[in-house]
Amino acid sequence: MFRIILAATFALFISACQSQPDPLIISADAVTNSLNTKVNQLKVEDKRSYSYLYRHKKEEDKAEFAPAQRPLTAIVEEALQPVTGSSSNNGLTWYVTIEKALVDATLHTIKYELEHSVTIRVEAMRANRRYSNFYSGTYSSTGGLKPAQATIERQFKQLLNSVLSDIANDPKLRLPEQEDF
């Protein structure tokens, strides 16, 4: 009887240790818009072939995955709101696609390694002119034992803020109304 209770307790303990990670609480700060020209329309789409944000590699063919608590499209759209404005109908439209957003975690015996990466493509269109560019960033960190979820979230937020700031302050994406020749 004691062995059965001990085995059941051990099985519960092992299954609790292997539970899926909680969804990451990701946010982004509103970008600072240093340029005068506002974007008339902003369309954000997630083109990733996966729905998770965090991947913890375990063994050769095994991993744990965790999604973001809110869709990344909503987070990016909210952060880019300062660049939009309905005061003028200048016809400037941005098509923003999230190409990559991932935190890869590798846990060793006494340390962890995190590799954060974000790639966002923006296509600006006005009348018959268009400009597109990829904006990306990576961030690596290491630490002892296992990373805290708050650490993963904070580091990803910093990287996402940096990429979104690059997008908001790129004057080529504003496509001037008249080309100077």
C-alpha positions in Angstrom: 0.0 0.0 0.0 2.8 2.4 0.9 4.5 1.7 -2.5 1.3 2.5 -4.4 0.9 5.9 -2.6 4.6 6.6 -3.1 4.4 5.8 -6.8 1.2 7.9 -7.2 2.9 10.8 -5.4 6.0 10.5 -7.6 3.9 10.4 -10.8 2.0 13.5 -9.8 5.3 15.3 -9.0 6.8 14.4 -12.3 3.7 15.4 -14.3 3.6 18.8 -12.4 7.2 19.4 -13.4 6.5 18.8 -17.0 3.5 21.1 -17.4 3.3 23.5 -20.3 4.7 27.0 -19.7 2.1 29.8 -19.1 1.3 32.1 -22.0 3.7 35.1 -22.1 2.3 38.4 -21.2 3.8 40.6 -23.9 3.3 44.3 -24.4 5.0 47.1 -26.3 5.3 50.8 -25.5 3.7 53.3 -27.9 6.4 54.4 -30.3 7.7 58.0 -30.3 6.8 59.5 -33.7 9.5 62.1 -34.6 8.3 62.6 -38.2 5.5 64.9 -39.3 3.8 62.8 -42.0 1.0 60.5 -40.5 0.0 57.1 -41.8 -3.6 57.1 -43.0 -4.1 53.3 -42.8 -2.3 50.7 -40.9 -2.9 47.0 -41.5 -1.0 44.4 -39.4 -0.9 40.7 -40.2 1.0 37.7 -38.7 2.7 35.6 -41.4 4.4 33.2 -39.0 3.9 29.5 -39.7 3.6 28.9 -35.9 1.4 30.3 -33.2 3.8 30.1 -30.2 6.2 32.8 -29.0 8.4 30.8 -26.7 10.1 27.5 -27.6 12.0 25.6 -25.0 14.2 23.0 -26.7 14.5 19.9 -24.6 16.0 17.0 -26.5 16.6 16.3 -30.1 13.0 16.1 -31.2 11.2 17.4 -28.2 10.3 21.0 -27.1 7.8 22.9 -25.0 5.9 25.8 -26.5 4.1 28.8 -25.1 2.0 31.4 -26.9 1.6 35.1 -26.2 -1.4 35.9 -24.0 -2.6 38.5 -26.6 -2.2 38.3 -30.4 1.0 40.0 -31.5 -0.9 41.7 -34.3 -2.9 43.7 -31.6 0.2 44.5 -29.7 2.1 45.8 -32.8 -1.0 47.8 -33.9 -1.4 49.5 -30.5 2.3 50.4 -30.4 2.2 52.0 -33.8 -0.9 54.1 -33.2 1.1 57.3 -32.7 2.2 57.2 -36.4 -1.4 57.1 -37.6 -3.7 60.1 -38.0 -7.0 60.7 -39.6 -6.6 64.5 -39.8 -5.4 64.2 -43.4 -6.4 61.7 -46.1 -2.9 61.6 -47.7 -3.4 58.0 -49.0 -0.4 56.6 -47.1 -0.9 53.0 -46.1 1.4 50.7 -44.2 1.1 46.9 -44.5 2.9 45.5 -41.5 3.6 41.7 -41.5 5.2 39.9 -38.6 7.6 37.5 -40.2 9.3 36.2 -37.1 8.8 36.6 -33.4 10.4 33.9 -31.3 12.2 33.2 -28.0 14.3 30.1 -28.2 15.4 28.7 -24.8 18.0 26.1 -24.2 18.4 24.8 -20.6 21.6 23.2 -19.5 22.3 21.6 -16.1 23.2 24.9 -14.3 22.5 27.6 -16.9 20.1 28.7 -19.6 20.5 30.5 -22.9 17.8 32.7 -24.5 17.8 33.8 -28.1 15.1 36.5 -28.9 14.4 37.4 -32.5 11.9 39.7 -34.2 11.5 40.4 -37.9 8.8 42.7 -39.2 8.3 43.7 -42.9 6.6 47.0 -43.7 5.4 48.0 -47.1 4.4 51.6 -47.5 2.1 52.6 -50.4 0.9 56.0 -51.6 -0.8 56.3 -55.0 1.5 54.4 -57.5 4.6 54.4 -55.3 5.7 51.8 -52.8 8.6 51.1 -50.5 9.2 48.0 -48.4 11.8 47.0 -45.9 12.5 44.4 -43.3 13.2 45.5 -39.7 14.7 42.9 -37.4 16.6 42.5 -34.2 18.0 39.8 -32.0 18.9 39.6 -28.4 20.8 36.9 -26.5 21.1 36.3 -22.8 22.3 33.7 -20.3 21.7 33.0 -16.7 21.8 30.5 -14.0 19.4 27.6 -13.6 16.0 28.4 -15.3 14.8 31.8 -16.8 12.0 33.5 -14.9 9.0 34.2 -17.1 9.2 37.9 -16.2 12.8 38.0 -17.5 11.7 36.4 -20.9 8.8 38.9 -21.2 10.9 42.0 -20.3 13.7 41.1 -22.7 11.3 40.4 -25.6 9.4 43.6 -24.9 12.7 45.6 -25.1 13.6 44.0 -28.4 10.1 44.5 -29.9 10.2 48.2 -28.7 13.5 48.7 -30.5 12.3 47.2 -33.8 9.0 49.2 -33.7 10.9 52.4 -33.0 13.1 51.8 -36.0 9.9 51.4 -38.1 8.2 54.5 -36.8 11.2 56.7 -37.4 12.2 55.5 -40.8 11.6 58.5 -43.1 11.6 56.3 -46.3 8.3 54.7 -45.1 6.6 58.1 -45.2 6.8 58.4 -49.0 6.7 62.1 -49.6 3.8 63.3 -51.6 6.0 64.7 -54.4 9.3 63.2 -55.5 12.2 65.7 -55.9 14.1 65.1 -59.1 
